[in-house]
Amino acid sequence: MENAGEITELLQKGDAEALDKLLPIVYQELHKIAEALFRKEYRANHTLQPTALVHEAYLRLVGDVDNIPWQNRAQFFCIAAKLMRQILVNHAIAHKAEKRGGDQTIVALDDAISFFQTQDIEILALHEALENLAEIDKRQAEIVELRFFGGLTIEETAEVLNISPATVKRDWEMAKAWLYRELSNDF
């Protein structure tokens, strides 16, 4: 991204003027991440839309701008991906409670993780599985989060985590296998 330095500079300034300049620069990328997340969902009557997800995530990001020691563009999008995941999980929990268990949010995990067969999963099951994976291997859970929820490439994920692309690939494959086994047991 040609304006990575500009994003970092604006984040580090953190004042209202800088944040006003930041939104137009990051909006398209945030929207692309949100749209990718929604393409993976199979609930036709989803009440949250990609634009609303972007706006809510951005408001939370800039609301915490003073509390986060911003390092760079990659860190910003990493935190944005985590926030979007949490917003979707919270939304799914609220929707599930509202419907008393009906009409759960389903995600096609193989859209982002190419398993051996199609594996549709409920987003809350994925969230729980990721929490379990994080207890076993935090880095693998972060890689899944960045790749699946953040839509980052192997190289971008390596940059965010400050590890080699080869390590990301290896951990990605191990995490996919672990999640496949874990989520297959739920069905």
Contact map, one row per residue, 1 for C-alpha under 8 A:
1111000000000000000000000000000000000000000000000000000000000000000000000000000000000000000000000000000000000000000000000000000000000000000000000000000000000000000000000000000000000000000
1111100000000000000000000000000000000000000000000000000000000000000000000000000000000000000000000000000000000000000000000000000000000000000000000000000000000000000000000000000000000000000
1111111000000000000000001000000000000000000000000000000000000000000000000000000000000000000000000000000000000000000000000000000000000000000000000000000000000000000000000000000000000000000
1111111100000000000000000000000000000000000000000000000000000000000000011000000000000000000000000000000000000000000000000000000000000000000000000000000000000000000000000000000000000000000
0111111110000000000000000000000000000000000000000000000000000000000000011000000000000000000000000000000000000000000000000000000000000000000000000000000000000000000000000000000000000000000
0011111111000000000000000000000000000000000000000000000000000000000000000000000000000000000000000000000000000000000000000000000000000000000000000000000000000000000000000000000000000000000
0011111111100000000001001100000000000000000000000000000000000000000000011000000000000000000000000000000000000000000000000000000000000000000000000000000000000000000000000000000000000000000
0001111111110000000000000000000000000000000000000000000000000000000001111000000000000000000000000000000000000000000000000000000000000000000000000000000000000000000000000000000000000000000
0000111111111000000000000000000000000000000000000000000000000000000000000000000000000000000000000000000000000000000000000000000000000000000000000000000000000000000000000000000000000000000
0000011111111100011011000000000000000000000000000000000000000000000000000000000000000000000000000000000000000000000000000000000000000000000000000000000000000000000000000000000000000000000
0000001111111100011001000000000000000000000000000000000000000000100001010000000000000000000000000000000000000000000000000000000000000000000000000000000000000000000000000000000000000000000
0000000111111100000000000000000000000000000000000000000000000000000011100000000000000000000000000000000000000000000000000000000000000000000000000000000000000000000000000000000000000000000
0000000011111110010000000000000000000000000000000000000000000000000000000000000000000000000000000000000000000000000000000000000000000000000000000000000000000000000000000000000000000000000
0000000001111111011000000000000000000000000000000000000000000000110000000000000000000000000000000000000000000000000000000000000000000000000000000000000000000000000000000000000000000000000
0000000000001111111000000000000000000000000000000000000000000000000000000000000000000000000000000000000000000000000000000000000000000000000000000000000000000000000000000000000000000000000
0000000000000111111100000000000000000000000000000000000000000000000000000000000000000000000000000000000000000000000000000000000000000000000000000000000000000000000000000000000000000000000
0000000000000011111110000000000000000000000000000000000000000000000000000000000000000000000000000000000000000000000000000000000000000000000000000000000000000000000000000000000000000000000
0000000001101111111111000000000000000000000000000000000000000000000000000000000000000000000000000000000000000000000000000000000000000000000000000000000000000000000000000000000000000000000
0000000001100111111111100000000000000000000000000000000000000100000000000000000000000000000000000000000000000000000000000000000000000000000000000000000000000000000000000000000000000000000
0000000000000001111111110000000000000000000000000000000000000000000000000000000000000000000000000000000000000000000000000000000000000000000000000000000000000000000000000000000000000000000
0000000001000000111111111000000000000000000000000000000000000000000000000000000000000000000000000000000000000000000000000000000000000000000000000000000000000000000000000000000000000000000
0000001001100000011111111100000000000000000000000000000000000000000000000000000000000000000000000000000000000000000000000000000000000000000000000000000000000000000000000000000000000000000
0000000000000000001111111110000000000000000000000000000000000000000000000000000000000000000000000000000000000000000000000000000000000000000000000000000000000000000000000000000000000000000
0000000000000000000111111111000000000000000000000000000000000000000000000000000000000000000000000000000000000000000000000000000000000000000000000000000000000000000000000000000000000000000
0010001000000000000011111111000000000000000000000000000000000000000000000000000000000000000000000000000000000000000000000000000000000000000000000000000000000000000000000000000000000000000
0000001000000000000001111111110000000000000000000000000000000000000000000000000000000000000000000000000000000000000000000000000000000000000000000000000000000000000000000000000000000000000
0000000000000000000000111111111000000000000000000000010000000000000000000000000000000000000000000000000000000000000000000000000000000000000000000000000000000000000000000000000000000000000
0000000000000000000000011111111100000000000000000000000000000000000000000000000000000000000000000000000000000000000000000000000000000000000000000000000000000000000000000000000000000000000
0000000000000000000000000111111110000000000000000000000000000000000000000000000000000000000000000000000000000000000000000000000000000000000000000000000000000000000000000000000000000000000
0000000000000000000000000111111111000000000000000000010000000000000000000000100100000000000000000000000000000000000000000000000000000000000000000000000000000000000000000000000000000000000
0000000000000000000000000011111111100000000000000110010000000000000000000000000000000000000000000000000000000000000000000000000000000000000000000000000000000000000000000000000000000000000
0000000000000000000000000001111111110000000000000000000000000000000000000000000000000000000000000000000000000000000000000000000000000000000000000000000000000000000000000000000000000000000
0000000000000000000000000000111111111000000000000000000000000000000000000000000010000000000000000000000000000000000000000000000000000000000000000000111000000000000000000000000000000000000
0000000000000000000000000000011111111100000000000110110000000000000000000000000000010000000000000000000000000000000000000000000000000000000000000000000000000000000000000000000000000000000
0000000000000000000000000000001111111110000000000100000000000000000000000000000000000000000000000000000000000000000000000000000000000000000000000000000000000000000000000000000000000000000
0000000000000000000000000000000111111111000000000000000000000000000000000000000000000000000000000000000000000000000000000000000000000000000000000000001000000000000000000000000000000000000
0000000000000000000000000000000011111111100000000000000000000000000000000000000000000000000000000000000000000000000000000000000000000000000000000001100000000000000000000000000000000000000
0000000000000000000000000000000001111111100000001100000000000000000000000000000000000000000000000000000000000000000000000000000000000000000000000000000000000000000000000000000000000000000
0000000000000000000000000000000000111111110000000000000000000000000000000000000000000000000000000000000000000000000000000000000000000000000000000000000000000000000000000000000000000000000
0000000000000000000000000000000000011111110000000000000000000000000000000000000000000000000000000000000000111010000000000000000000000000000000000000000000000000000000000000000000000000000
0000000000000000000000000000000000001111111000000000000000000000000000000000000000000000000000000000000011110000000000000000000000000000000000000000000000000000000000000000000000000000000
0000000000000000000000000000000000000011111100000000000000000000000000000000000000000000000000000000000011110000000000000000000000000000000000000000000000000000000000000000000000000000000
0000000000000000000000000000000000000000111111000000000000000000000000000000000000000000000000000000001111000000000000000000000000000000000000000000000000000000000000000000000000000000000
0000000000000000000000000000000000000000011111000000000000000000000000000000000000000000000000000000000000000000000000000000000000000000000000000000000000000000000000000000000000000000000
0000000000000000000000000000000000000000001111100000000000000000000000000000000000000000000000000000000000000000000000000000000000000000000000000000000000000000000000000000000000000000000
0000000000000000000000000000000000000000001111111000000000000000000000000000000000000000000000000000000010000000000000000000000000000000000000000000000000000000000000000000000000000000000
0000000000000000000000000000000000000000000011111000000000000000000000000000000000000000000000000000000000000000000000000000000000000000000000000000000000000000000000000000000000000000000
0000000000000000000000000000000000000000000001111101100000000000000000000000000000000000001000000000000000000000000000000000000000000000000000000000000000000000000000000000000000000000000
0000000000000000000000000000000000000100000001111111100000000000000000000000000000000000000000000000000000000000000000000000000000000000000000000000000000000000000000000000000000000000000
0000000000000000000000000000001001100100000000011111110000000000000000000000000000000000000000000000000000000000000000000000000000000000000000000000000000000000000000000000000000000000000
0000000000000000000000000000001001000000000000001111111000000000000000000000000000000000000000000000000000000000000000000000000000000000000000000000000000000000000000000000000000000000000
0000000000000000000000000000000000000000000000011111111100000000000000000000000000000000000000000000000000000000000000000000000000000000000000000000000000000000000000000000000000000000000
0000000000000000000000000000000001000000000000011111111110000000000000000000000000010010000000000000000000000000000000000000000000000000000000000000000000000000000000000000000000000000000
0000000000000000000000000010011001000000000000000111111111000000000000000000000000010000000000000000000000000000000000000000000000000000000000000000000000000000000000000000000000000000000
0000000000000000000000000000000000000000000000000011111111100000000000000000000000000000000000000000000000000000000000000000000000000000000000000000000000000000000000000000000000000000000
0000000000000000000000000000000000000000000000000001111111110000000000000000000000000000000000000000000000000000000000000000000000000000000000000000000000000000000000000000000000000000000
0000000000000000000000000000000000000000000000000000111111111000000000000000000100110010000000000000000000000000000000000000000000000000000000000000000000000000000000000000000000000000000
0000000000000000000000000000000000000000000000000000011111111100000000000000000100000000000000000000000000000000000000000000000000000000000000000000000000000000000000000000000000000000000
0000000000000000000000000000000000000000000000000000001111111110000000000000000000000000000000000000000000000000000000000000000000000000000000000000000000000000000000000000000000000000000
0000000000000000000000000000000000000000000000000000000111111111000000000000000000100000000000000000000000000000000000000000000000000000000000000000000000000000000000000000000000000000000
0000000000000000000000000000000000000000000000000000000011111111100000000000001100000000000000000000000000000000000000000000000000000000000000000000000000000000000000000000000000000000000
0000000000000000001000000000000000000000000000000000000001111111100000000000000000000000000000000000000000000000000000000000000000000000000000000000000000000000000000000000000000000000000
0000000000000000000000000000000000000000000000000000000000111111110000000000000000000000000000000000000000000000000000000000000000000000000000000000000000000000000000000000000000000000000
0000000000000000000000000000000000000000000000000000000000011111111100000000000000000000000000000000000000000000000000000000000000000000000000000000000000000000000000000000000000000000000
0000000000100100000000000000000000000000000000000000000000001111111111000000000000000000000000000000000000000000000000000000000000000000000000000000000000000000000000000000000000000000000
0000000000000100000000000000000000000000000000000000000000000011111110000000000000000000000000000000000000000000000000000000000000000000000000000000000000000000000000000000000000000000000
0000000000000000000000000000000000000000000000000000000000000001111110000000000000000000000000000000000000000000000000000000000000000000000000000000000000000000000000000000000000000000000
0000000000000000000000000000000000000000000000000000000000000001111111000000000000000000000000000000000000000000000000000000000000000000000000000000000000000000000000000000000000000000000
0000000000010000000000000000000000000000000000000000000000000000111111100000000000000000000000000000000000000000000000000000000000000000000000000000000000000000000000000000000000000000000
0000000100110000000000000000000000000000000000000000000000000000100111110011000000000000000000000000000000000000000000000000000000000000000000000000000000000000000000000000000000000000000
0000000100010000000000000000000000000000000000000000000000000000000011111010000000000000000000000000000000000000000000000000000000000000000000000000000000000000000000000000000000000000000
0001101100100000000000000000000000000000000000000000000000000000000001111111000000000000000000000000000000000000000000000000000000000000000000000000000000000000000000000000000000000000000
0001101100000000000000000000000000000000000000000000000000000000000000111111100000000000000000000000000000000000000000000000000000000000000000000000000000000000000000000000000000000000000
0000000000000000000000000000000000000000000000000000000000000000000000011111110000000000000000000000000000000000000000000000000000000000000000000000000000010011000000000000000000000000000
0000000000000000000000000000000000000000000000000000000000000000000001111111111000000000000000000000000000000000000000000000000000000000000000000000000000000001000000000000000000000000000
0000000000000000000000000000000000000000000000000000000000000000000001011111111100000000000000000000000000000000000000000000000000000000000000000000000000000000000000000000000000000000000
0000000000000000000000000000010000000000000000000000000000000000000000001111111110000000000000000000000000000000000000000000000000000000000000000000010000000000000000000000000000000000000
0000000000000000000000000000000000000000000000000000000000000000000000000111111111000000000000000000000000000000000000000000000000000000000000000100010000000001000000000000000000000000000
0000000000000000000000000000000000000000000000000000000000001000000000000011111111100000000000000000000000000000000000000000000000000000000000000000000000000000000000000000000000000000000
0000000000000000000000000000010000000000000000000000000011001000000000000001111111110000000000000000000000000000000000000000000000000000000000000000010000000000000000000000000000000000000
0000000000000000000000000000000010000000000000000000000000000000000000000000111111111000000000000000000000000000000000000000000000000000000000001100110000000000000000000000000000000000000
0000000000000000000000000000000000000000000000000000000000000000000000000000011111111100000000000000000000000000000000000000000000000000000000001100110000000000000000000000000000000000000
0000000000000000000000000000000000000000000000000000000010010000000000000000001111111110000000000000000000000000000000000000000000000000000000000000000000000000000000000000000000000000000
0000000000000000000000000000000001000000000000000000110010000000000000000000000111111111000000000000000000000000000000000000000000000000000000000000100000000000000000000000000000000000000
0000000000000000000000000000000000000000000000000000000000000000000000000000000011111111100000000000000000000000000000000000000000000000000000000000100000000000000000000000000000000000000
0000000000000000000000000000000000000000000000000000000000000000000000000000000001111111110000000000000000000000000000000000000000000000000000000000000000000000000000000000000000000000000
0000000000000000000000000000000000000000000000000000100010000000000000000000000000111111111000000000000000000000000000000000000000000000000000000000000000000000000000000000000000000000000
0000000000000000000000000000000000000000000000000000000000000000000000000000000000011111111100000000000000000000000000000000000000000000000000000000000000000000000000000000000000000000000
0000000000000000000000000000000000000000000000000000000000000000000000000000000000001111111110000000000000000000000000000011001000000000000000000000000000000000000000000000000000000000000
0000000000000000000000000000000000000000000000000000000000000000000000000000000000000111111111000000000000000000000000000000000000000000000000000000000000000000000000000000000000000000000
0000000000000000000000000000000000000000000000010000000000000000000000000000000000000011111111100000000000000000000000000000000000000000000000000000000000000000000000000000000000000000000
0000000000000000000000000000000000000000000000000000000000000000000000000000000000000001111111110000000110000000000000000011000000000000000000000000000000000000000000000000000000000000000
0000000000000000000000000000000000000000000000000000000000000000000000000000000000000000111111111000000000000000000000000001000000000000000000000000000000000000000000000000000000000000000
0000000000000000000000000000000000000000000000000000000000000000000000000000000000000000011111111100000000000000000000000000000000000000000000000000000000000000000000000000000000000000000
0000000000000000000000000000000000000000000000000000000000000000000000000000000000000000001111111110000100000000000000000000000000000000000000000000000000000000000000000000000000000000000
0000000000000000000000000000000000000000000000000000000000000000000000000000000000000000000111111111111100000000000000000000000000000000000000000000000000000000000000000000000000000000000
0000000000000000000000000000000000000000000000000000000000000000000000000000000000000000000011111111100000000000000000000000000000000000000000000000000000000000000000000000000000000000000
0000000000000000000000000000000000000000000000000000000000000000000000000000000000000000000001111111100000000000000000000000000000000000000000000000000000000000000000000000000000000000000
0000000000000000000000000000000000000000000000000000000000000000000000000000000000000000000000111111111000000000000000000000000000000000000000000000000000000000000000000000000000000000000
0000000000000000000000000000000000000000000000000000000000000000000000000000000000000000000000011111110000000000000000000000000000000000000000000000000000000000000000000000000000000000000
0000000000000000000000000000000000000000000000000000000000000000000000000000000000000000000000011111111100000000000000000000000000000000000000000000000000000000000000000000000000000000000
0000000000000000000000000000000000000000000000000000000000000000000000000000000000000000000000010011111100000000000000000000000000000000000000000000000000000000000000000000000000000000000
0000000000000000000000000000000000000000001000000000000000000000000000000000000000000000000000010010111110000000000000000000000000000000000000000000000000000000000000000000000000000000000
0000000000000000000000000000000000000000001000000000000000000000000000000000000000000000000100110000111111000000000000000100000000000000000000000000000000000000000000000000000000000000000
0000000000000000000000000000000000000000111001000000000000000000000000000000000000000000000100000000001111100000000000000111000000000000000000000000000000000000000000000000000000000000000
0000000000000000000000000000000000000000111000000000000000000000000000000000000000000000000000000000000111110000000000011110000000000000000000000000000000000000000000000000000000000000000
0000000000000000000000000000000000000001110000000000000000000000000000000000000000000000000000000000000011111000000000011110000000000000000000000000000000000000000000000000000000000000000
0000000000000000000000000000000000000001110000000000000000000000000000000000000000000000000000000000000001111111000001111000000000000000000000000000000000000000000000000000000000000000000
0000000000000000000000000000000000000001000000000000000000000000000000000000000000000000000000000000000000111111110001111000000000000000000000000000000000000000000000000000000000000000000
0000000000000000000000000000000000000000000000000000000000000000000000000000000000000000000000000000000000011111111011110000000000000000000000000000000000000000000000000000000000000000000
0000000000000000000000000000000000000001000000000000000000000000000000000000000000000000000000000000000000011111110000000000000000000000000000000000000000000000000000000000000000000000000
0000000000000000000000000000000000000000000000000000000000000000000000000000000000000000000000000000000000011111110000000000000000000000000000000011000000000000000000000000000000000000000
0000000000000000000000000000000000000000000000000000000000000000000000000000000000000000000000000000000000001111111000000000000000000000000000000001000000000000000000000000000100000000000
0000000000000000000000000000000000000000000000000000000000000000000000000000000000000000000000000000000000001111111100000000000000000000000000000000000000000000000000000000000000000000000
0000000000000000000000000000000000000000000000000000000000000000000000000000000000000000000000000000000000000100111111100000000000000000000000000000000000000000000000000000000100010000000
0000000000000000000000000000000000000000000000000000000000000000000000000000000000000000000000000000000000000000011111000000000000000000000000000000000000000000000000000000000000000000000
0000000000000000000000000000000000000000000000000000000000000000000000000000000000000000000000000000000000000100001111100000000000000000000000000000000000000000000000000000000000000000000
0000000000000000000000000000000000000000000000000000000000000000000000000000000000000000000000000000000000011100001111110000000000000000000000000000000000000000000000000000000000000000000
0000000000000000000000000000000000000000000000000000000000000000000000000000000000000000000000000000000000011100001011111000000000000000000000000000000000000000000000000000000000000000000
0000000000000000000000000000000000000000000000000000000000000000000000000000000000000000000000000000000001111100000001111100000000000000000000000000000000000000000000000000000000000000000
0000000000000000000000000000000000000000000000000000000000000000000000000000000000000000000000000000000001111000000000111110110000000000000000000000000000000000000000000000000000000010000
0000000000000000000000000000000000000000000000000000000000000000000000000000000000000000000000000000000111100000000000011111110000000000000000000000000000000000000000000000000000000000000
0000000000000000000000000000000000000000000000000000000000000000000000000000000000000000100100000000000011100000000000001111111000000000000000000000000000000000000000000000000000000000000
0000000000000000000000000000000000000000000000000000000000000000000000000000000000000000100110000000000010000000000000000111111100000000000000000000000000000000000000000000000000000000000
0000000000000000000000000000000000000000000000000000000000000000000000000000000000000000000000000000000000000000000000001111111110000000000000000000000000000000000000000000000000000010000
0000000000000000000000000000000000000000000000000000000000000000000000000000000000000000000000000000000000000000000000001111111111000000000000000000000000000000000000000000000000000010000
0000000000000000000000000000000000000000000000000000000000000000000000000000000000000000100000000000000000000000000000000011111111100000000000000000000000000000000000000000000000000000000
0000000000000000000000000000000000000000000000000000000000000000000000000000000000000000000000000000000000000000000000000001111111110000000000000000000000000000000000000000000000000000000
0000000000000000000000000000000000000000000000000000000000000000000000000000000000000000000000000000000000000000000000000000111111111000000000000000000000000000000000000000000000100110000
0000000000000000000000000000000000000000000000000000000000000000000000000000000000000000000000000000000000000000000000000000011111111100000010000000000000000000000000000000000000100000000
0000000000000000000000000000000000000000000000000000000000000000000000000000000000000000000000000000000000000000000000000000001111111110000010000000000000000000000000000000000000000000000
0000000000000000000000000000000000000000000000000000000000000000000000000000000000000000000000000000000000000000000000000000000111111111000000000000000000000000000000000000000000000000000
0000000000000000000000000000000000000000000000000000000000000000000000000000000000000000000000000000000000000000000000000000000011111111110110000000000000000000000000000000001000100000000
0000000000000000000000000000000000000000000000000000000000000000000000000000000000000000000000000000000000000000000000000000000001111111111111000000000000000000000000000000000000000000000
0000000000000000000000000000000000000000000000000000000000000000000000000000000000000000000000000000000000000000000000000000000000111111110000000000000000000000000000000000000000000000000
0000000000000000000000000000000000000000000000000000000000000000000000000000000000000000000000000000000000000000000000000000000000011111110000000000000000000000000000000000000000000000000
0000000000000000000000000000000000000000000000000000000000000000000000000000000000000000000000000000000000000000000000000000000000001111111110000000000000000000000000000000000000000000000
0000000000000000000000000000000000000000000000000000000000000000000000000000000000000000000000000000000000000000000000000000000000001111111111000000000000000000000000000000000000000000000
0000000000000000000000000000000000000000000000000000000000000000000000000000000000000000000000000000000000000000000000000000000000000100111111100000000000000000000000000010000000000000000
0000000000000000000000000000000000000000000000000000000000000000000000000000000000000000000000000000000000000000000000000000000000001100111111110000000000000000000000000011011000000000000
0000000000000000000000000000000000000000000000000000000000000000000000000000000000000000000000000000000000000000000000000000000001101100111111111000000000000000000000000000001000000000000
0000000000000000000000000000000000000000000000000000000000000000000000000000000000000000000000000000000000000000000000000000000000000100011111111100000000000000000000000000000000000000000
0000000000000000000000000000000000000000000000000000000000000000000000000000000000000000000000000000000000000000000000000000000000000000001111111110000000001000000000010011000000000000000
0000000000000000000000000000000000000000000000000000000000000000000000000000000000000000000000000000000000000000000000000000000000000000000111111111100000000000000000000001001100000000000
0000000000000000000000000000000000000000000000000000000000000000000000000000000011000000000000000000000000000000000000000000000000000000000011111111110000000000000000000000000000000000000
0000000000000000000000000000000000000000000000000000000000000000000000000000010011000000000000000000000000000000000000000000000000000000000001111111111100001000000000000000000000000000000
0000000000000000000000000000000000000000000000000000000000000000000000000000000000000000000000000000000000000001000000000000000000000000000000111111111111001000000000000000000000000000000
0000000000000000000000000000000000001000000000000000000000000000000000000000000000000000000000000000000000000001100000000000000000000000000000011111111100000000000000000000000000000000000
0000000000000000000000000000000010001000000000000000000000000000000000000000000011011000000000000000000000000000000000000000000000000000000000011111111000000000000000000000000000000000000
0000000000000000000000000000000010000000000000000000000000000000000000000000110111000000000000000000000000000000000000000000000000000000000000001111111100000000000000000000000000000000000
0000000000000000000000000000000010010000000000000000000000000000000000000000000000000000000000000000000000000000000000000000000000000000000000000111111110000000000000000000000000000000000
0000000000000000000000000000000000000000000000000000000000000000000000000000000000000000000000000000000000000000000000000000000000000000000000000111011111111000000000000000000000000000000
0000000000000000000000000000000000000000000000000000000000000000000000000000000000000000000000000000000000000000000000000000000000000000000000000010001111111000000000000000000000000000000
0000000000000000000000000000000000000000000000000000000000000000000000000000000000000000000000000000000000000000000000000000000000000000000000000010000111111100000010011000000000000000000
0000000000000000000000000000000000000000000000000000000000000000000000000000000000000000000000000000000000000000000000000000000000000000000000000000000111111110000010000000000000000000000
0000000000000000000000000000000000000000000000000000000000000000000000000100000000000000000000000000000000000000000000000000000000000000000000000000000111111111000000000000000000000000000
0000000000000000000000000000000000000000000000000000000000000000000000000000000000000000000000000000000000000000000000000000000000000000000000100110000111111111100010010000000000000000000
0000000000000000000000000000000000000000000000000000000000000000000000000000000000000000000000000000000000000000000000000000000000000000000000000000000001111111111110110000000000000000000
0000000000000000000000000000000000000000000000000000000000000000000000000100000000000000000000000000000000000000000000000000000000000000000000000000000000111111111100000000000000000000000
0000000000000000000000000000000000000000000000000000000000000000000000000110010000000000000000000000000000000000000000000000000000000000000000000000000000011111110000000000000000000000000
0000000000000000000000000000000000000000000000000000000000000000000000000000000000000000000000000000000000000000000000000000000000000000000000000000000000001111111000000000000000000000000
0000000000000000000000000000000000000000000000000000000000000000000000000000000000000000000000000000000000000000000000000000000000000000000000000000000000000111111100000000000000000000000
0000000000000000000000000000000000000000000000000000000000000000000000000000000000000000000000000000000000000000000000000000000000000000000000000000000000000110111110110000000000000000000
0000000000000000000000000000000000000000000000000000000000000000000000000000000000000000000000000000000000000000000000000000000000000000000000000000000000000110011111110000000000000000000
0000000000000000000000000000000000000000000000000000000000000000000000000000000000000000000000000000000000000000000000000000000000000000000000000000000001101100001111111000000000000000000
0000000000000000000000000000000000000000000000000000000000000000000000000000000000000000000000000000000000000000000000000000000000000000000000000000000000000000000111111100000000000000000
0000000000000000000000000000000000000000000000000000000000000000000000000000000000000000000000000000000000000000000000000000000000000000000000000000000000000100001111111110000000000000000
0000000000000000000000000000000000000000000000000000000000000000000000000000000000000000000000000000000000000000000000000000000000000000000000100000000001001100001111111111000000000000000
0000000000000000000000000000000000000000000000000000000000000000000000000000000000000000000000000000000000000000000000000000000000000000000000000000000001000000000011111111100000000000000
0000000000000000000000000000000000000000000000000000000000000000000000000000000000000000000000000000000000000000000000000000000000000000000000000000000000000000000001111111110000000000000
0000000000000000000000000000000000000000000000000000000000000000000000000000000000000000000000000000000000000000000000000000000000000000001100100000000000000000000000111111111000000000000
0000000000000000000000000000000000000000000000000000000000000000000000000000000000000000000000000000000000000000000000000000000000000000000100110000000000000000000000011111111100000000000
0000000000000000000000000000000000000000000000000000000000000000000000000000000000000000000000000000000000000000000000000000000000000000000000000000000000000000000000001111111110000000000
0000000000000000000000000000000000000000000000000000000000000000000000000000000000000000000000000000000000000000000000000000000000000000000100000000000000000000000000000111111111000000000
0000000000000000000000000000000000000000000000000000000000000000000000000000000000000000000000000000000000000000000000000000000000001000000110010000000000000000000000000011111111100000000
0000000000000000000000000000000000000000000000000000000000000000000000000000000000000000000000000000000000000000101000000000000000000000000000010000000000000000000000000001111111110000000
0000000000000000000000000000000000000000000000000000000000000000000000000000000000000000000000000000000000000000000000000000000000000000000000000000000000000000000000000000111111111000000
0000000000000000000000000000000000000000000000000000000000000000000000000000000000000000000000000000000000000000000000000000000000000000000000000000000000000000000000000000011111111100000
0000000000000000000000000000000000000000000000000000000000000000000000000000000000000000000000000000000000000000000000000000000011001000000000000000000000000000000000000000001111111110000
0000000000000000000000000000000000000000000000000000000000000000000000000000000000000000000000000000000000000000001000000000000000000000000000000000000000000000000000000000000111111111000
0000000000000000000000000000000000000000000000000000000000000000000000000000000000000000000000000000000000000000000000000000000000000000000000000000000000000000000000000000000011111111100
0000000000000000000000000000000000000000000000000000000000000000000000000000000000000000000000000000000000000000000000000000000010000000000000000000000000000000000000000000000001111111110
0000000000000000000000000000000000000000000000000000000000000000000000000000000000000000000000000000000000000000000000001000110010000000000000000000000000000000000000000000000000111111111
0000000000000000000000000000000000000000000000000000000000000000000000000000000000000000000000000000000000000000000000000000000000000000000000000000000000000000000000000000000000011111111
0000000000000000000000000000000000000000000000000000000000000000000000000000000000000000000000000000000000000000000000000000000000000000000000000000000000000000000000000000000000001111111
0000000000000000000000000000000000000000000000000000000000000000000000000000000000000000000000000000000000000000000000000000000000000000000000000000000000000000000000000000000000000111111
0000000000000000000000000000000000000000000000000000000000000000000000000000000000000000000000000000000000000000000000000000000000000000000000000000000000000000000000000000000000000011111
